[in-house]
């Protein structure tokens, strides 16, 4: 069955992957077009919005801490819960495995460019999540639906391009429905099942891995059946816990190897600007670092905007501030911790041509200092995979209901369908199916960023009218009512 699925899907997957992940030569290095597209978007919105990623950081902290919170504001969940839901979809195996791949291929210098890309991604995330709240829809049952498909349709209609907006919205939603089944579902289920088998050390589980998938599907169903409020109740506890577990474990490793930290920081700096290196020096490290960052925090894909559109706020711009913290936490903090663990422990230049990459390299880095550390690392990775599955269930659902219409039957039907794919993902060799979904997920960055560019003046106008003083006055006025 695995071979039949792979043979049927492989030609389509290869064609899409060739188009989406195609590279162009630039200064002697191959630059993936999709990475170039996403990074240029981050750079544009950073400059266009006057470095909102930096000057808005403290305002984001004030908002997410509940400074302006008003329970009467429209929305379904608090802004903090919207952030944890979005983070549950981005903080995943890529933070553990992806960074290791970046360092293996691009050397320590890739870390600096990974951080730079994360900072630029904060601006893109600010833009797409603000617009998601501006153009979100209130449903008959009082719930909210938002995301790129809605601001593409409604926003472009305001700009007198209704047909283009509707076409881009439908394309985005359709690609997200198919894509969520792979990258956010089956791939995560497959990786989680492999981690359970490894942690349990029970031989018969290898032959009956579908049982792990069934258990994961039941857990996912229990969470997603209650919608965004239920998902947020889980992520508000799960995301901080799993992030703290991983970061504390990483900090312990770094503290034990503290004498190597100055040399690691110097290696990151010199490697980022070195004229020669393991993959072409500065440009090679830059490309690899940027690629891992945009793949990790998903800035520009619009997926997190779907979760943020349910936030309780009367001022859309505040949710943009909150959302900008996502790439900072995901990439600047967690990915940097992974990089420092690897560089201060097991990294050698020979890794660039070695066979040890991905999560295996990260596991080896943790185990080199504390022999028991792969256990909490495995637990964290398992939690990362589970949290990603429940977040992407919501993303897929909102994309599906955009196409098929809101309704209880539609809602339950998609959730049941999604859970079936959790079991399938754990039990089969994914092959072309995940390659296809991976390509589709990154393909949505094309219509999403087109819409963001067209709607950039809307953002600029709202930002020019916004001040923290005005926001505090508005919050006080709402509270008085």
FIVO-49001 format. One record per residue: residue in three letters; x, y, z of N, C-alpha, C in turn. Coordinates in steps of 0.2 Angstrom, whole numbers, plus 5000, padded with zeros to 4 digits. Layout:
# residues N
ALAXYZXYZXYZ...
This chain:
# residues 481
UNK500449945000500050005000500450065000UNK501050065004501450125004501750134998UNK501950084994502250094987501750124982UNK501150094983500650124978500450194979UNK500450214985500350284987500850324984UNK501450304986502050344984502150344976UNK501950294973502050294965501450344962UNK500950344966500350384963500550464964UNK500850474970500950544972501550574970UNK502050534969502750554967502850604962UNK502550594956502650634950502350704952UNK501750714955501450774957501950814963UNK502150774968502550794973503250824970UNK503550784966504150804963504050874959UNK503550874955503450934951503350994955UNK502950994960502851044965503451064969UNK503751014971504451034975504951064970UNK504951044964505451074959505251144958UNK504651164958504451234957504551274963UNK504251244969504251284975504951294978UNK505351244978506051244981506651254976UNK506451274970506951294965507451344967UNK508051334965508551384967508851424961UNK509051484962509351524957510051544960UNK510551544955511251554957511351634959UNK511651644965511751714967512451714970UNK512851754967513551764970513851694971UNK513751644967514151584967513751534971UNK513151554974512851504978512051494976UNK511751444977511051424975510651454981UNK510151494979509751524984509051504982UNK508651464987508051434986507551494985UNK507151494979506651554978506151564984UNK505951514987505451524992505751554998UNK506351534999506751575005506851645003UNK507051654997507151724995506551764995UNK505951734993505251764994505051785001UNK505151735005504951755012505451805016UNK506051795014506551845018506451915015UNK506351925009506251985006505552015009UNK505051975010504451995014504652025021UNK505051985024505252015031505552075031UNK506052085026506452145026505952205024UNK505552195019505052245017504652275023UNK504352225026503852245032504252275038UNK504952255039505352285044505452355042UNK505652375036505752445034505152485033UNK504652455030504052485028503652505035UNK503652465040503352475046503852505051UNK504452535049504852565053505152525059UNK505352465057505652425062505252405068UNK504652395066504152375072504352315076UNK504752275073504952215076505352235082UNK505752285082506152305088505752355092UNK505552415089505252465093504552445096UNK504252395094503652365097503652315102UNK504352295103504452235107504152235114UNK504252295118504052305124503252315125UNK503052345119502252355119501952285118UNK502252235115502052165114502052135121UNK502552145125502552115131502052145136UNK501952205136501352235140500652205138UNK500552205131499952175129499852105131UNK500352065130500251995131500151975139UNK500452025143500352015150499652035152UNK499252055148498552075150498452145152UNK498952195150498852255152498252295150UNK498052275144497452305141496852265140UNK496852205144496352155143495652185145UNK495152165141494452175143494052125140UNK493752085145493352025143492752045139UNK492552105138492052125134492252135126UNK492852135125493152145118492952085114UNK492852085107492652035103493151985102UNK493051915102493451865101493351805106UNK493651755105493551695108494051675114UNK494651695113495151675118495651735119UNK495951735125496351785127496951795122UNK497251845122497851855117498451815119UNK498551805125499051755127498951685125UNK498351665125498151595123498151595115UNK498051645112498151645105498851635103UNK499251665107500051665106500251595107UNK500051565112500251495114499951445109UNK499351455106499051415101499551415095UNK499651475093500151485087500751455088UNK501051465094501751435095501751365095UNK501151335097501151255097501151235090UNK500951275085501051255078501751265075UNK502151305078502851325075503351285079UNK503351285086503851255090503751185089UNK504251155086504151075085504851045084UNK504750985080505350945079505950985075UNK505651035071506151075067506651115072UNK506351135078506851175083507351135085UNK507251065085507751015088508250995082UNK507850965077508250935071508450985066UNK508051035064508151085059508851125060UNK508851145067509451185068510151145068UNK510051085070510651035069510851035061UNK510351025057510451025050510851085048UNK510551145050510851205048511551215050UNK511751195056512451195058512851145055UNK512651085053512951035050513151055043UNK512751095040512851115033513151185032UNK513051225037513251295036513751315041UNK513951275046514351295051514051335056UNK514451355062514151395067513851465065UNK514151485059513951555057513251555055UNK512951495053512251495051511751515057UNK512051505063511651525069511451605069UNK511951645067511851715067511351735062UNK511351705056510851725051510151695052UNK510151635056509551615058509151665063UNK509551695067509351745072509051805068UNK509451825063509251885059508651875056UNK508551815053507951795049507351795054UNK507451765060506951765065506651835067UNK507151885067506951955069506551985063UNK506751975057506451995051505751965051UNK505651905053505051865053504551895058UNK504751925063504351965068503952015064UNK504152045059503852105056503252075051UNK503452015048502951985043502451955048UNK502551925053502051895058501651955060UNK501852015062501552065064500952085059UNK501252095052500752115047500252065046UNK500352005045499851955043499351945049UNK499551945055499051935061498651995062UNK498952055061498552115062497952115057UNK498152095050497652095045497152045046UNK497351985049496851935051496351955055UNK496451995060495952025065495552075061UNK495852115057495452175054494952145050UNK495052085046494652055041494251995043UNK494351975050494051915052493251915052UNK492951865052492251855051491951835057UNK491351865059490951835065490451785063UNK490451725065489951675063489351685067UNK488851645064488151645067488151625075UNK488651575076488651545083489051595088UNK489351645085489751695089490451675089UNK490651625085491351605084491651655079UNK492351655078492651695073493051655068UNK493151675062493551645057493951695054UNK494551685053495051725050495651695047UNK496051735045496651705042496751735035UNK497351715031497451745025496851735020UNK496551685020495951675015495451735016UNK495351755022494851805023495151875021UNK495751895023496051955022496251965014UNK496351905011496451905004495751925000UNK495251885002494551904999494351975001UNK494251985007493952045009494352105008UNK495052105010495452155009495552175002UNK495652124997495752144990495152174987UNK494552144990493852174987493852254989UNK494152274995494152344997494552384992UNK495052344989495552384985495352374977UNK494652354977494352344970494652284966UNK494852234969495152174966494752114969UNK494052114968493752064972493851994969UNK493951984962494051924959494651894961UNK495151934960495851914962495851894970UNK495551934974495551914981495251844982UNK494651834979494251774980494751714977UNK495051724972495451674969496051654973UNK496351704976496951694980496651664987UNK496151684989495851654995495651584995UNK495351564989495151494988495851444987UNK496251474983496951434982497251424989UNK497351484993497651474999497351425004UNK496651425004496251375008496351305006UNK496251295000496351224997497051194998UNK497551234997498251214998498351205006UNK498051245010498151235017497751165019UNK497151155017496851095019497251025017UNK497551025011497950965009498550965013UNK498851025013499551035017499551015024UNK498951035027498951025035498950945036UNK498750905032498750835033499450805033UNK499850835030500550815029501050845035UNK501250905034501750935038501450945045UNK500850955046500550975053500250905056UNK500150855052499850795055500250735054UNK500250705048500650645047501350645049UNK501750695047502450695048502550695056UNK502150735059502150745066502050675070UNK501450645067501250585070501850525069UNK502150535063502650485062503250495066UNK503450555067504050565071503850555079UNK503250565081503050555088503050475089UNK502750445084502750365085503450335086UNK503950365081504650345081504950355088UNK504750415091505050435098504750395103UNK504150375103503850335108504150265108UNK504250235102504650175101505350175104UNK505650225102506350235105506350245112UNK505950285115505950295123505650225126UNK505150195123504950135127505350075126UNK505750065121506250015120505849945120UNK505249945118504849885117504849855110UNK505049805108505149775102504449775098UNK503949745101503349735098502949795095UNK503149855098502849915096503049935089UNK503649915087503949925080503449895075UNK503249835077502749795072502049825073UNK501849855078501149875079501149955080UNK501549985076501650065078500950095076UNK500450065073499850095072499450105078UNK499650065083499350075090499450145093UNK500150165092500350225094499950285091UNK499850275084499450315080498750325083UNK498450265084497750265087497750305093UNK498250295098498250335104498350405103UNK498750425099498850495097498250525094UNK497850485090497250515087496750525092UNK496650485097496150485102496350555106UNK496950565108497150625112497050685108UNK497250685101497050745097496350755097UNK495950705096495250715096494950745102UNK495150715108494950745114495050825115UNK495550845112495750915112495350955107UNK495350935101495150975095494350975095UNK494050925098493350925098492950985100UNK493251015105492951075108493151145105UNK493551135099493651195095494251235098UNK494351305096494851345098494951355105UNK494351355109494451365116494751305120UNK494551245117494851185120495551175118UNK495751195112496451195110496851245114UNK496551305115496951355119497051335126UNK496551295129496651275136497151225137UNK497351185132497851135132498551175130UNK498551215125499151245123499451295128UNK498951325132499151375137499551345143UNK499451285144499851245149500451205145UNK500251175139500751135136501351175133UNK501251225130501751265127502251295131UNK502051325137502551355141502951295145UNK502651245146502951185150503451155145UNK503251135139503751105135504351145133UNK504151215132504751255130505251265136UNK504951275142505351275148505751215149UNK505451155148505851095149506451095144UNK506251115138506851105133507351165134UNK507151225136507651275137508051265143UNK507751245149508051235155508651175154UNK508351125150508851065148509451095144UNK509351135140509851165135510351215140UNK510051255144510451295148510851255153UNK510651205155511051165160511651135156UNK511551115150512151085146512551145144UNK512351205143512751265141513151285147UNK512751285153513151305159513751255161UNK513551195160514151145161514751155157UNK514551175151515151185146515251265145UNK515151305151515251375150515851395148UNK516451365149517051385147517151385139UNK516751345136516751345129516251395126UNK515851435130515351475127515651535123UNK516251565126516551625122516751605115UNK517051545115517351515109516751505104UNK516251475107515651465103515351525100UNK515251585104515051645101515451675096UNK516151665097516651695092516551655085UNK516451585086516351545080515751565076UNK515251585080514551605076514751665073UNK515051715076515151775073515651775067UNK516251745068516751735062516451695057UNK516051645058515751595053515251635049UNK514951675052514351715048514651765043UNK515251785044515551835040516251805036UNK516351745037516951715034516951715027UNK517451735023517451725016517451655013UNK517751615018517751545016517451495021UNK517151445020516851405025516651335022UNK516251305026516051235024515651235019UNK515251285017514751285012514751345008UNK515351375008515451435004515451505008UNK515651495014515751555019515151585020UNK515151655020514651695023513951685019UNK513951685013513351675009513051605010UNK513451555010513251495012512851485019UNK513251515024512951515030512351555031UNK512351615027511751655027511151625024UNK511251585018510651555015510351495019UNK510851455022510651405026510251425033UNK510551475036510251505042509551535041UNK509451575035508851595033508351545032UNK508551495028508151435026507851405032UNK508251385037508051345043507551395047UNK507651465047507251505051506551515048UNK506551525042505851535039505451465039UNK505851405039505451345039505251335046UNK505551365051505451345058504851395061UNK504851455059504351505062503751515058UNK503851495052503251505047503051575045UNK503451625047503251695045503251695038UNK502651725036502551735029502051675026UNK501951625030501451575027500751585029UNK500651625034500051645036499651595041UNK499951545043499651495047499451515054UNK499951555057499851575064499251625064UNK499151665058498651715058497951685059UNK497851625057497251585058497051585066UNK497551565070497451565077497351635080UNK497751675078497751745081497151785079UNK496751765074496151795072495551785077UNK495651735082495151715087495351755093UNK495851795094496051835100495451885102UNK495451895108494951945111495252005111UNK495052055106495352115106494952165102UNK494852225103494452275099494952315095UNK495652305096496152345092496552295088UNK496452285082496852225078497552235079UNK497852295079498552305079498852275086UNK498452275091498752235097498952165096UNK498552135092498652065091499252055086UNK499352105082500052105078500652105082UNK500552145087501152155092501252085096UNK500752055098500751995102501051935097UNK500851935091501051885086501751895085UNK502051955085502751965083503251925088UNK502951915094503351875099503451805097UNK503051775092503151705090503751695087UNK504051725082504651715079505251725084UNK505151775089505651785093505751725098UNK505251695101505251635105505451575101UNK505151565096505251505092506051505089UNK506251555086506851555082507451585086UNK507351645089507851685092508051645099UNK507551625103507651595109507851515108UNK507351485106507351405106507851385101UNK507851405095508351385090509051405092UNK509151465095509851485097510051435103UNK509651415108509851365113510051305110UNK509751275105509951215102510651225098UNK510751285095511351295092511951295097UNK511851335102512351335107512551275110UNK512051225112512151165114512651125110UNK512451125103512851085098513551115098UNK513651175097514251205096514751205102UNK514451205108514851195114515051125116UNK514751075112514851005114515150965108UNK514750945103515050895098515150925091UNK515150995090515251015084515951015081UNK516050985075516750995072516551005065UNK517051045062516951055054516850995050UNK517050935052516950875048516250855048UNK515850885052515150865052514750885046UNK515050935042514750955036514750905031UNK515150855031515150795026514950735030UNK514750735036514650675040513950645039UNK513750595042513150565041512650575047UNK512950605053512550625058512250695058UNK511650695057511250765056510650755059UNK510250815059509550815062509550805070UNK509050775072508850755079509450715082UNK509750675077510250625080510850665082UNK511050715079511550765081511350795087UNK510750825088510550865094510550815100UNK510350755099510350705104511050685107UNK511450675102512150665104512450725108UNK512250785106512550845109512350845116UNK511650835118511450825124511750775128UNK511750715125512050655129512750655130UNK513150695126513850705128514050735134UNK513550775137513650805143513350775149UNK512650755148512250725153511950655149UNK512150605152511950535148511250525148UNK510850555153510150545154509750595150UNK510050645148509750705144509350685138UNK509450635134509050615129508350605131UNK508250585137507550565139507050625140UNK507350685143506850745143506850775136UNK507450765132507450785125506850755121UNK506850685122506350645118505650665120UNK505550675127504850695129504650765127UNK505150815126505050875124504850875116UNK505250835113505050825105504450795104UNK504250745109503550715108503050765109UNK503150805114502650855116502550915110UNK503150925107503150975102502750945096UNK502850885094502450845089501750845090UNK501550835096500850835098500450905098UNK500850955100500551015100500451045093UNK500951025089500951045082500251015079UNK500150955080499550915077498950955079UNK498850975085498251005087498151075085UNK498651115084498651175081498451175074UNK498751125070498651125063497951095061UNK497651055066496951035065496551095065UNK496651145069496251205069496351245062UNK497051255060497151285054496751255048UNK496851185048496551145042495751155042UNK495451155048494751165049494551225047UNK494851285048494651355046494751355039UNK495251325036495351325029494751285025UNK494551235028494051195025493351225026UNK493251255031492551285032492551345028UNK493051375026493051435021492851415015UNK493051355013492851325006492151295007UNK491951255012491351215012490751245016UNK490951305020490451335024490451315031UNK490251355036490251335043489651295044UNK489751255049489151205051489451145055UNK489051125060489251075064489451005061UNK489050985056489250925052489950935048UNK490050995045490651005042491251005047UNK491151035053491651045058491850975061UNK491350935062491450865065491750815060UNK491550825054491750785048492550795047UNK492750855047493450875046493850845051UNK493650855057494050835063494150755063UNK493550715061493650645061494150625055UNK494050665050494550645044495250665046UNK495350715050496050735052496350685056UNK495950655061496150605066496350535063UNK495950525057496150465053496850465051UNK497050525048497650535045498250535051UNK498050545057498550545062498750465063UNK498250425063498450355063498850325057UNK498650355051498950335045499650355045UNK499750415047500450445047500950405052UNK500650385057501150345062501250275059UNK500850245054500950175052501250165046UNK501250225041501550205035502150245033UNK502450225028503050265025502850325021UNK502950385024502650445021502850455014UNK503450455013503650465006503350535002UNK503050524996502850574992502350614995UNK501950584999501350615002501550675006UNK502050665011502250725015502650775010UNK503050755005503350795001502850844997UNK502250814995501750854992501450904997UNK501350885003501050935008501550985009UNK502150965010502751015012502751065006UNK502751045000502751094994502151144994UNK501551114996500851154996500851205001UNK501151185007501151235013501651295011UNK502151275008502651335006502351375000UNK501951344996501651374990501151424993UNK500851424999500351475001500751535003UNK501351535003501751595005501651644999UNK501551624993501551664987500951704987UNK500251674987499751724988499651764994UNK499951735000499951765006500351835006UNK500951835003501351895003501151944998UNK500851914992500551964987499952004991UNK499551964995499052004998499252055003UNK499852035007500152075012500452145009UNK500752135003501052195000500452244997UNK499952214995499352254992499052294998UNK498952255004498652285010499152325015UNK499752325013500252365017500052435019UNK499752475014499452535017498952535022UNK498552485023498052475028498452475035UNK498952435035499452425041499752485043UNK500052525038500352585039499952635042UNK499352635040498852685042498652675049UNK498552605051498352595058498952605062UNK499552585060500052595064500252665066UNK500152715061500252785062499752815067UNK499152785067498652805072498652775079UNK499052725080499152695086499652725090UNK499452725097499952745102499752705108UNK500252685112500152655118499652695123UNK499752765123499252805127498552795124UNK498452795118497752795115497452725117UNK497952675117497652605118497452605125UNK497852635130497652625137497052665138UNK496952725135496352755135495752715133UNK495852685127495252645124495152585129UNK495652555132495552505137495152525143UNK495252585145494952615151494252625149UNK494152655143493452675141492952605140UNK493252555138492952495137492752465144UNK493252465149493152445155492552485159UNK492552545157491952585161491352565158UNK491252545152490652525149490352465152
